[in-house]
Amino acid sequence: MRRRIFLYLLVVLMAIPVSAAPIKWVDFGVPYESLKYALEQDISTFEQEQHISWIDILALAGTRTGGKCGLESVKKATKDWKNGFDPASLSESMKKSYDYYQEAFSAVLGGLVGSFAIEKDGQWVSHYGLKAFSPVAAGYGYSHCDDFGVSRSFGFHRKHLGNDLMGGLGTPIVAVEGGIVEAMGWNRYGGWRIGIRSFDSKRYYYYAHLQKDHPFAEGLQEGDIVQAGDLLGFMGRTGYSDKENVNNIETVHLHFGMQLVFDESQKECNSEIWINVYHIVRLLSSHRASYQKIDGKWQRVYDFRDLDLEDWKTAD
């Protein structure tokens, strides 16, 4: 009897599809020039019979260059796609590489481009293109450099897992992409910080060192749904302290980071996947959310709707 039950369970288990192991590491090094060019090709072909996704372009270039995706390789990949490239024509080993870059680059870039609408003069106007926003609101200056991986020593020796954007105290900080506020409050390293998970759960955005005393947008709470470009808080220099609301960071700046999550076991552990967002931040600088302060309250100048996510309701 036991043997019969065992054989039955074995057959059932064999019938269950075995999913591939989740990706454990992504070294995202696609330069700004390549991102910009691939994005332009995606937008320019959107209404054509052969719409070429920028992720497809970059995945093919990454397959051929080991992920480096120099501009010339991206231009060649674009040309090949326009000439009818078929991934099935790749060798078995190259196909595995292509599938990896497809999944990896989709996780990084999947929510940044698509269809959206903005409201102007009471009319909704639809667009296709970059629908994610710079984390710094329009009209506010900032500077940054490629500082990913630079050594940090507070608490313990570790690498810098984000991009620091230096700006003015109180600069409005907005959501790069829509999602759910997953973490909010004080962290001894990041000070006042917010963590937002994208709607597809692949990306966790981290905004840290927000302003002392008034770090967050009014009414924002953990668990809230936010749209791309929604106000999150204000730039400051809090952190590096076990005591809340302390300015122990020397320079006013936003620490902005992106963690990839292919499996929930990769959250809150020693094998988290943080990527270099410097070139993504450069790309997003061309799309910034506008805000104005009226009667002491911040208001978005143009309302925004993500047309690819119409099923998601805003916190309102």
N, C-alpha and C positions, 0 to 999 in steps of 0.2 A: 504493500500500500504506500509506504513512504517513498519507495523507488518510483512508483507511478506518479505521485504528487511532485517529486523532484523533476522527473522528465517533463511533466506538464508545465511547471514553472520555467524550466529551461527553454522550452519551445516558445512560451510567452515572451521571455526576455529576449530571445533571438529575433522575435518579430518586431520588437520595439526599435525604431531607427536610432542609431548611435550618432549623436551629434559630434562634430569636430571639437577638439579642445579649444577653448577660447584663446585668442591672441594674448600673449603675455608681455610683449614689449613692442613699442612703436618709436622709432627714431625719426621724428618728423623734421625734415630739413629742406622742404621745398622753398626756394627763394621767392621773394616778393615778385620779381619780374616774371617768373614762371606762373605764379598764382594769377597775376594780373592778365597775362596773355591767355591762359586757359579760360579764365572767367569771361574775357571779351569774346572768345570763340563760342562759348556756351550761350551768351546773350545774343550774339549776332545770328545764331542758327536756330533760335528758339521757335520762331514761326515758320521755319523752313521744313520741308518734308523730312530731311535728315537732321534732326536736332542732336547735336553732339554735346554730351555732358562734360563739364570740366573735370569731373572725377574720373570718367573713362579716359580722358586725355592724359591726366596725371598718372593714372594706374599703368597705362602702357609705357609712358616715359619712365616711371619708377621701375618697372620690370626690366627695362633695358639698361638702367644706370644704377641699379641697387638703391633706388630711392632718392638719388641726388637731384634728379629732375632739373638739370640745367636748361636754360631757355632754348637752346638749339634742339635738345632732345624733345622738348615739349612742342616745338614747332613741327618737328618731324612726325611726332605722334599725331598731331592735329591733321597733318597732310595725309597720313595713312588712314585715319578714320574717314576723312572726306573721300578717300579713294576706295572705300568699301572694306576696310580691315575687319576681319572676323577673328575673335579670340580663339575660336576652335582651330585655327590654323597654327597656333603656337605648339611647340613641343610640350611633352608632358611636364618637364621640369619648369619650363617657362610659364605654362598655364598655372601651375601651383603658385609661382611667384606673382603672376597677374592677379589671381584670386586673392592672394594675401593683400596686395596693394589696393585692390578694390575695396576689401573689407576695412582695411586700416584707414585709407583716405576717406571712405564714406563715414567712418566714425568721427574723424576730425572735422570734415567739411560739410557733413550731411545736412545741417540745418542753416547754412549760411546763404544759400542761393535758392530762389524760387519765386513764386507769385505772391504779391502783396498789394495792398491798397492804402492810400493816404487820403485824408479828408481835407479839402481846401474849398473855402467859401461854400460850405454845406454840401459839396459834391464829393463822392468817393471816386478816386481815379486809380485804376489798376495799373500795375507795372510788373515786369519780370526782371530780376537781376539780384543784386546784393541786397538781401533783406535783413541781414544782421547789421548791428550798429557798432561803431567805435564805443568803447566803455566810457569815454570822456564826451560830455555833451558839446554841442556846437557852440562856437564862440569862446571857448576856453582853451588856452594854449597849454601845451605840455611837451616834454622831451623824453626820449627813451633811447636805449641802446640794447644790443643783443647781450643780455646779462644772464641768460639761462645757464645754469651749472656753476656759477660763481660761488665760491666758498662762503658759508655762513657759520657763525660760531656760537650765537646765543643758545643756551640750553645744551646743545651738543654740536659737534662738527657735522655739517651737512651741506648739500648743494642747494642753490637757489632754484626753485622749481616754478618759475614764472617770469613775468616781465614787469619791471618797475617803470611806471609812467610818472615823471616828476611834473608837478603843477602847483597851482595855488590852493591855499587853504580854503575849503568850502566848495571847491569845484564840483558841480553835479556829476555823479557817476550813474550810468544807466546800464540796463541789462543788454548784453551783446545779443542774446538770443532769448526767446520765450522759454518758459519752463516753470518748475515748481520750486519755491524757496525751501530748500532741504535743511539748511543750517543757518543760524542767525544768532548773533550775540558776541560774547567775549572769548577770545582765544589768546593764550599767553604769548604766542608767536605773532599772530596776525592782528592782535588788538580787536577792535570792533570789526567784524567781518560778516560777509554773506556768502552762502554757497547755494547755487541754483543748478538743478538737474534739468537737462533738456527734456522735451516731451518724449523723445524716443529712448531716453535713459542712457544714451551713449556718452554724453558729455556732462561733466560737472565743472561749472564755472566758479572760480573762487576770487572774491573781491575783498582785499584786506587793507588794514591800517586806516579805517575810516575815521571821520572827524570826532574829536573829543566832545562830549556833552550832547551833540546833535549828529550822530553818525548815520541815521537811517531816514528814509523817506517817511513822512507822516502816515501812520496807520499800517505800515508794512509789517507782516507777521510771518513766522515760520508756517509753512503749509500753503501760503498764498500762491495763486497762479499769476505770473507776470507775462506781459507781452514784450517782444523785442523793443528796446528803446525806452522801456518804462524806467522811471526814476527809482533808484535803489538807495542812494545815500550821498555822502559828501566826502571828498578827499581830505585826509588828515595825516597824522603820524603816530597813531596809537599802537601799542604793542610792546613786546619784549618785557612783559611784566605779569606776575601772577595776580596783581591787584588790578581790578577793572578801571577803565577810564583813565589810563595813564599814558602820557606822551613820552615814551622812551625811545622813539625813533627820531634820529636827528633831522632828516629831510622829509618834508611833506611830499607824499607820493601815494599812488595806488599800486599795490601789488595785484597783478591780474594773472591768473593761472587757469589752465584747462587740464582736467584729468579725464582720461578715457576709461570707460567701464564696459568691458565685454562680458563680464560676469560679476554678479554681486559680491563674490568672494574677494574681488579686487578692491573693494572699498574698505577704508580704515584698516590697512594692513601694511606690511613691509614690502609688498610687491605692487604698489600703486603705479599707474602709468601716467606720468605727467609729461606733457610735450612742450617743446619750444614754440611759444605763440608770437614771438617777435615779428615775424613776417606776416602773420595773420593780422596783427594789430596795425601794421603798415597798410595792409590792404583795406582794413575797415576804416581807416582815417578818411576815406572819401565818402563815407556814409555816416552822418552824425545826427543824433536826435536833438531837436531844438526845444528849449524850455524858456519860459519867462515867469517872473515872480509878480503876481497880482494880489494886492491886499495881503501880502505876507505869505502867500501860498504859491508853491511851484505848480505851474500848469504846462502841459505839453502843447506846443504850438500846432502840430498836426497830428490828429488821431491816426492810429495805425491798425491795420488788420492783416494778419497772416492768412492769405487765401488758401494756403496748403493745409491749414490747421483749423478750418472753420468749425470743426466739432468741439474744439476746446473753447471754453467760456472764460472770460476774464474774471478777475476777483469781484468786479462790480456786479 
